[in-house]
Amino acid sequence: MYQVNKTNDGFMVVDQSTGDFVYDEDGNNLFDLESEAIKLLVIARMREAIDNMFEAVEEGDAESIVHLALQYKRRFGTKGESK
């Protein structure tokens, strides 16, 4: 699970399961705007969802695949849906 934390210097995304800060593709982990940190949080969640899906597919775990697909749909929606 990821969380946006406000610090004296700005906003950071933290992986709560490891305590590590999340970095964007440019190596940044501190943002002036909360909206920038939220974008990174969504990307981190998407990466995690995709990684979990690949693991379930590799293991042939149909129940997990369905569960993860439903989680992904609830969290990110599908094309044409508005959030």
C-alpha positions in Angstrom: 0.0 0.0 0.0 1.2 3.4 -0.8 0.6 6.7 0.9 1.4 10.4 0.2 3.1 12.1 3.1 3.4 15.8 3.6 6.8 17.0 4.8 8.2 20.4 5.5 9.8 20.3 2.1 6.9 19.0 0.0 5.1 15.7 -0.7 6.5 12.2 -0.9 5.1 8.8 -1.7 5.9 6.0 0.7 5.6 2.3 0.2 4.0 1.4 3.6 5.0 -2.2 3.4 8.7 -1.5 3.1 9.0 2.1 4.4 10.8 3.1 1.2 10.2 6.2 -0.7 8.9 5.9 -4.3 10.8 7.6 -7.1 9.6 8.7 -10.5 11.3 7.9 -13.7 13.7 10.8 -13.2 14.8 9.8 -9.7 12.6 12.4 -7.9 10.8 11.5 -4.7 9.9 15.0 -3.4 7.2 17.1 -5.1 6.0 20.7 -4.5 2.4 19.8 -5.4 0.3 17.1 -3.8 -1.2 16.3 -7.2 2.3 15.4 -8.5 2.8 13.0 -5.7 -0.7 11.5 -6.2 0.2 10.8 -9.9 3.3 8.9 -8.7 1.2 7.0 -6.2 -1.2 5.9 -9.0 1.7 4.8 -11.2 3.2 2.8 -8.3 -0.2 1.1 -7.6 -0.5 0.3 -11.3 3.0 -1.3 -11.4 2.2 -3.3 -8.4 -1.1 -4.5 -9.9 0.6 -5.5 -13.1 3.4 -7.3 -11.3 0.8 -9.3 -9.2 -1.1 -10.1 -12.3 2.0 -11.5 -14.1 2.8 -13.6 -11.0 -0.7 -15.1 -10.9 -0.6 -15.9 -14.7 2.8 -17.6 -14.4 1.5 -19.7 -11.5 -1.8 -20.5 -13.4 -3.8 -19.2 -10.4 -7.1 -18.4 -12.0 -8.8 -17.3 -8.8 -6.0 -14.8 -8.1 -6.2 -13.6 -11.7 -9.9 -12.8 -11.5 -9.5 -11.2 -8.0 -6.6 -9.0 -9.3 -8.5 -8.0 -12.5 -11.5 -6.9 -10.4 -9.3 -5.0 -8.1 -7.6 -3.3 -11.0 -10.9 -2.4 -12.6 -12.3 -0.9 -9.3 -9.1 1.1 -8.8 -8.4 2.3 -12.3 -11.6 1.8 -14.2 -11.7 0.8 -17.8 -11.6 2.7 -21.1 -14.7 4.9 -21.5 -15.5 5.0 -17.8 -15.2 8.3 -15.9 -13.9 8.4 -12.3 
